[in-house]
Amino acid sequence: MSTPPVSGTPHQLPEFPPGISAEPPAKPSAGKKVKKILGIVVAVLVAFVAFGYFVQDDPSIAEAGNCVHNSGSDTKPKVAIVDCGAANADFKVLKVIRNTSDTKACESVEGVEAAYLEDSADAFVLCLAKNH
């Protein structure tokens, strides 16, 4: 049995192409993970608040007892929920009738003076009385 000849040069590791390291990539620190999670939480909260701000006056979320203002005309109403103590609180919502586009549904509501129809995929009618 023979042993391989011993070379006079020490063993060398293979060389890596430029830009590639023999070191394993560093794992992200706990601080970076926490910052990333906090960033995501903050982004979600901002989105939630912005959504609430932009739909807070949308008549589709109106409930009985809310007040509304029509900044449009009688033929092209632009209705928004407003504070009942506001000077522009024209009407008070007496009843909300969902899944209908028939304003006659408000005729049986006591004290009704007007009706607002939102005729869309989620049609509804607001039965209204003057806000005194």
Backbone as a ProteinNet text record, in pm:
[ID]
protein_1_A
[PRIMARY]
MSTPPVSGTPHQLPEFPPGISAEPPAKPSAGKKVKKILGIVVAVLVAFVAFGYFVQDDPSIAEAGNCVHNSGSDTKPKVAIVDCGAANADFKVLKVIRNTSDTKACESVEGVEAAYLEDSADAFVLCLAKNH
[TERTIARY]
83.4	0	88.8	49.5	133.5	55.5	124	60.8	87.4	-11	10.3	124.7	192.6	303.1	251.5	323.3	287.1	341.7	253.5	291.4	354.4	433.5	497.3	407.5	289.4	200.8	83.2	43.6	-71.6	-200.8	-302.5	-433.5	-494.7	-551.8	-619.5	-766.2	-851	-994.6	-1019.2	-1121.6	-1149.9	-1186	-1152.9	-1185.3	-1327.8	-1396.3	-1533.3	-1530.3	-1627	-1632.3	-1649.3	-1609.9	-1624	-1769.3	-1788.7	-1922.8	-1987	-1927.9	-1984.2	-1889.7	-1944.9	-1864.8	-1874.8	-1769.2	-1771.3	-1844	-1868.6	-1938.4	-2088.6	-2160.8	-2306.7	-2367.4	-2480.7	-2541.5	-2580.5	-2563.7	-2596.9	-2747.6	-2790.6	-2934.1	-2975.3	-3100.5	-3143.8	-3149.7	-3112	-3112.2	-3255.9	-3273	-3406.3	-3461.2	-3373.1	-3416.6	-3476	-3415.5	-3467.8	-3603.2	-3617.9	-3746.2	-3856.1	-3824.4	-3921.9	-3961	-3862.1	-3890.8	-3980.2	-3954.6	-4036	-4180.2	-4198.1	-4332.6	-4404.3	-4333.1	-4394.2	-4433.2	-4350.7	-4383	-4510.9	-4527.8	-4648.9	-4770.9	-4757.7	-4868.7	-4908.6	-4811.2	-4839.8	-4909.4	-4863.4	-4925.7	-5071.7	-5099.4	-5237.1	-5324.2	-5272.1	-5348.2	-5377.3	-5279.3	-5299.4	-5406.4	-5401.3	-5502.2	-5641.4	-5651.4	-5780.3	-5836.1	-5752.7	-5796.6	-5836.7	-5758	-5789.8	-5922.6	-5944.6	-6071.1	-6186.9	-6173.2	-6278	-6304.1	-6197.8	-6213.3	-6290.7	-6262.2	-6324.3	-6465.3	-6504.5	-6640.2	-6728.7	-6677.1	-6754.9	-6881.2	-6884.2	-7002.6	-7080.8	-7044.1	-7108.8	-7249.7	-7352.5	-7489.1	-7514.6	-7427.7	-7448.5	-7430.7	-7367.7	-7352.3	-7447.9	-7542.3	-7638.2	-7725.3	-7764.2	-7855.1	-7964.5	-8075.1	-8182.3	-8124.5	-8156.9	-8106	-7992.8	-7926.4	-7823	-7888.1	-7811.3	-7858.6	-7778.3	-7840.6	-7775.2	-7790.6	-7700.1	-7703.6	-7699.2	-7783.5	-7783	-7712.9	-7590.6	-7516.8	-7542.9	-7625.4	-7662.9	-7796.9	-7873.5	-8007.2	-8111.3	-8239	-8344.7	-8337.6	-8296.6	-8290.4	-8157.7	-8051.2	-7920.6	-7864.8	-7920.7	-7876.1	-7734.3	-7664.8	-7533.7	-7542	-7578.7	-7610.4	-7489.5	-7467.2	-7359.2	-7409.4	-7359.4	-7393.5	-7321.4	-7394.3	-7337.5	-7384.1	-7320.9	-7361.7	-7499.3	-7588.8	-7725.2	-7730.2	-7627.7	-7623.6	-7565.3	-7517.2	-7456	-7562.2	-7523	-7616.3	-7667.3	-7590.3	-7631.5	-7699.6	-7736.7	-7806	-7951.2	-7976.2	-8108.3	-8214.3	-8176.2	-8273.4	-8220.7	-8314.8	-8283.2	-8332.7	-8251.5	-8288.1	-8384.1	-8504.7	-8603.6	-8589.1	-8556.2	-8546.1	-8458	-8383.5	-8303.9	-8363.7	-8396.2	-8451.6	-8351.8	-8292.1	-8188	-8249.2	-8172.7	-8210.1	-8338.8	-8355.7	-8471.5	-8433.8	-8503.7	-8487.7	-8625.3	-8715.7	-8851.7	-8869	-8873.7	-8888.7	-9026.3	-9122.7	-9256.7	-9254.6	-9145.3	-9132.6	-9132.6	-9103.4	-9102	-9240.1	-9338.9	-9471.4	-9534.7	-9501.2	-9560.1	-9483.7	-9374.2	-9293.7	-9352.8	-9386	-9448.4	-9351.6	-9399.1	-9320.7	-9230.3	-9233.1	-9144	-9182.4	-9081.3	-9103.7	-9030.7	-8932.9	-8855.6	-8792	-8743.4	-8673	-8551.8	-8444.1	-8322.2	-8295.2	-8278.5	-8253.5	-8109.6	-8040.7	-7907.3	-7927.7	-7932.9	-7962.2	-7831.3	-7780.7	-7655.1	-7668.9	-7558.9	-7563.8	-7620.4	-7592.5	-7645.2	-7747.4	-7853.2	-7952.7	-8014.5	-8046	-8113.7	-8188.1	-8280.9	-8358.5	-8346.8	-8323.9	-8326.6	-8458.6	-8534.2	-8660.8	-8625.3	-8658.2	-8608.8	-8719.6	-8687.7	-8773	-8685.4	-8745.9	-8671.1	-8605.7	-8482	-8412.8	-8442	-8518.4	-8560.8	-8469.8
-115	0	122.5	213.4	330.8	452.7	546.2	670.5	775.1	863.4	965.2	1057	1108.7	1197	1325.6	1377.7	1500.5	1616.3	1706.5	1822.9	1925.1	2007.1	2109	2230.8	2233.8	2350.1	2312.5	2401.9	2371.1	2368.1	2300	2294.5	2432.7	2465.4	2593.8	2568.7	2653.5	2644.4	2696.7	2644.3	2695	2843	2915.8	3057.8	3075.8	3175.9	3207.7	3320.3	3319.8	3430.4	3563.2	3674.8	3804.8	3830.8	3887.8	3921.9	3811.8	3693.4	3583.5	3556.3	3550.7	3533.4	3390.4	3344	3211.1	3213.1	3334	3348.6	3331.7	3264.1	3254.8	3393.4	3422.1	3554	3575.8	3698.3	3731.9	3728.2	3676.5	3673.4	3811.6	3854.1	3985.7	3988.4	4100.5	4113.4	4123.6	4100.3	4108.9	4250	4350.4	4489.4	4517.4	4462.2	4482.6	4413.9	4296.8	4225.6	4305.8	4360	4439.4	4563.2	4631.2	4749.8	4715.1	4602.2	4560	4533.9	4464.4	4434	4562.6	4652.6	4780	4861.4	4857.2	4927.7	4875.3	4744.7	4684.4	4723.7	4718.4	4754.8	4900.2	4988.7	5130.6	5151.4	5083.6	5096.8	5051.4	4941.9	4892.6	4992.5	5047.2	5145.3	5270.9	5318.7	5436.9	5409.5	5292.8	5257.7	5251.6	5195	5183.8	5322	5409.8	5544.6	5622.4	5611.2	5681.8	5632.3	5501.6	5446.6	5502.1	5503.2	5556.2	5703.7	5778.3	5922.1	5947.6	5871.3	5896.9	5841.1	5747.8	5693.9	5736.4	5817.6	5854.5	5931	5998.9	6075.6	6010.5	5889	5816.7	5773.6	5810.7	5775.5	5624.6	5544.7	5399.5	5342.1	5417.9	5369	5439.1	5515.2	5588.5	5491.9	5539	5463.7	5558.8	5502.3	5585.3	5669.6	5798.3	5890.1	5977.7	5935.6	6019.7	6136.6	6241	6354.8	6363.7	6419.3	6429.7	6569.9	6601.2	6728.4	6696.5	6765.1	6750.9	6871.5	6851.2	6960.4	6965.1	6872.8	6871.9	6940.2	6889.6	6944.3	6836.9	6872.2	6772.5	6663.7	6701.1	6602.3	6526.9	6588.1	6521.8	6542.9	6470.2	6490.5	6439.3	6506.2	6462.4	6466.4	6352.6	6343.3	6294.1	6356.8	6316.9	6321.7	6231.5	6231	6348	6421.6	6533.7	6524.7	6601.7	6608.9	6674.4	6621	6673.4	6815.7	6860.8	6997.1	7095.8	7046.3	7134	7218.1	7337.4	7428.3	7370.4	7283.9	7227.6	7091.5	7051.2	6923	6939.4	6914.8	6937.3	6837.2	6709.1	6603.4	6506.5	6442.2	6335.3	6204.5	6100.3	5969.5	5902.3	5872.9	5802.9	5652.1	5609.1	5465.6	5443.5	5334.8	5293	5162.1	5159.2	5037.6	4988	4875	4817.8	4727.7	4704.7	4613.9	4654.2	4784	4831.1	4958.9	4983.7	5111	5177.2	5142.3	5195.2	5294.6	5422.7	5525.7	5521.7	5455.3	5443.2	5360.1	5288.6	5209.4	5299.2	5427.9	5522.5	5577.5	5556	5613.7	5569.2	5451.4	5400.4	5446	5518.6	5564.8	5695.8	5698.6	5816.8	5935.2	6051.2	6174.1	6194.3	6102.5	6113.2	6233.2	6308.4	6424.7	6413.2	6324	6306.1	6168.4	6126.8	5999.4	6018.2	5953.1	5955.8	5815.5	5800	5668.8	5661	5558.9	5525.8	5401.1	5420.5	5310.4	5255.8	5153.5	5090.8	4940.4	4870	4726	4694.8	4782.9	4768.4	4879.1	4880.7	4988.4	4999.3	5124.1	5149	5281.2	5299.6	5422	5475.3	5607.5	5672.9	5746.8	5715.6	5785.8	5902.1	6025.6	6145.4	6235.7	6309	6415.4	6539	6656.1	6781.1	6775.8	6820.4	6828.6	6964.1	6966	7092.8	7131.1
0	0	0	-76.8	-85.3	-39.5	10.3	53.3	-52.5	-70.4	-172.2	-130.7	-230	-196.6	-132.6	-41.9	27.3	-54.5	-80.5	-159.8	-67.5	-121.1	-41.4	-20.5	-82.8	-67.5	19.8	108.7	194.7	111.9	167.3	99.3	95.7	-16.1	-29.2	-57.9	0.8	-25.9	-165.9	-231.1	-365.2	-358.2	-457.8	-461.9	-510.9	-453.9	-493.7	-595	-685.1	-781.7	-708.5	-770.1	-705	-663.9	-547.7	-499.4	-418.2	-416.8	-338.3	-223.3	-105.8	13.8	62.9	124.8	184.6	317.5	370.3	497.9	475.8	566.7	553.2	576.6	512.4	530.4	676.9	721	859.9	878.8	990.8	1021.6	1069.7	1033.4	1080.4	1232.9	1287.1	1432.9	1483.8	1611	1672.7	1659.8	1668.8	1655.7	1518.7	1414.8	1279.1	1262.1	1321.8	1313.9	1382.5	1499.8	1574.8	1495.4	1434.9	1353.8	1236.1	1172.3	1058.4	1101.9	1212.9	1263.3	1302.6	1371.2	1409.2	1286	1182.7	1058.3	996.4	996.4	940.1	1023.5	1155.7	1244.3	1223.4	1213.6	1192.9	1058	953.6	821.1	824.5	894.4	904.6	981.4	1089.4	1167	1086	1012.5	928.5	824	761.4	661.4	724.3	843.4	911.8	945	998.2	1033.8	908.5	802.6	677.7	621.6	624.4	575.8	657.8	789.5	876.3	851.1	826.2	801	671.9	568.5	439.2	427.2	511	501.6	618.2	708.6	826.2	791.9	678.9	641.9	528.6	492.6	383.4	425.8	349.2	388.6	393.3	332.8	336	476.3	566.1	703.9	799.4	745.4	829	908.4	1025.1	1111.9	1157.6	1204.3	1259.5	1372	1370.1	1471	1419.1	1311.2	1249.5	1178.3	1155.2	1076.8	948.8	845.3	715.6	659.1	568.1	495.2	346.9	269.9	125.2	65.2	16.1	-46.3	-196.5	-245.6	-386.9	-405.2	-499	-525.4	-496.5	-514.4	-494.5	-601.1	-721.9	-830.2	-833.1	-783.2	-774.5	-633.6	-537	-398.6	-375.7	-287.4	-240.4	-88.4	-31.9	110.1	188.7	303.5	393.1	536.7	619.2	761.3	827.9	910.5	985.4	1130.7	1215.9	1356.1	1363.8	1443.8	1452.8	1507.1	1576.4	1627.5	1527.3	1413.9	1313.4	1243.9	1202.5	1135.2	1003.7	940.3	811.4	823.7	944.3	964.8	920.4	792.3	733.1	779.9	781.6	809.8	913.9	982.1	1076.5	1015.2	1023.7	970.1	1067	1019.4	1102.3	1089.3	965.6	940	818.3	819.2	704.5	654.9	527	468.1	364.4	391.8	305.9	198.2	93.3	-15.7	-85.5	-105	-180.3	-253.7	-361.3	-432.7	-445.7	-354.1	-354.6	-239.6	-273.8	-170	-105.3	-170	-111.8	16	38	161.1	284.7	266.8	379.5	412.3	326.6	348.4	479.7	526.6	650.7	775.1	756.1	869.8	921.7	1049.7	1108.9	1111.4	1065.9	1067.4	946.9	852.4	736.1	650	605.9	520.8	387.9	382.1	259.7	262.5	145.9	137.2	47.3	83.6	3	-45.1	-175.9	-235.9	-281.9	-239.9	-290.7	-374.4	-505	-596.6	-651.9	-586.2	-626.8	-605.3	-610.1	-586.2	-447.9	-351.6	-215.6	-190.4	-268.7	-262.5	-123.6	-86.2	40.5	30.9	124.2	132.7	274.9	286.5	415.8	427.8	529.8	556.5	649.1	604.4	670.2	720.8	826.8	879.4	894.6	889.2	908.3	1045.9	1054.1	1182.3	1244.1	1350.2	1411.4	1522.5
[MASK]
++++++++++++++++++++++++++++++++++++++++++++++++++++++++++++++++++++++++++++++++++++++++++++++++++++++++++++++++++++++++++++++++++++

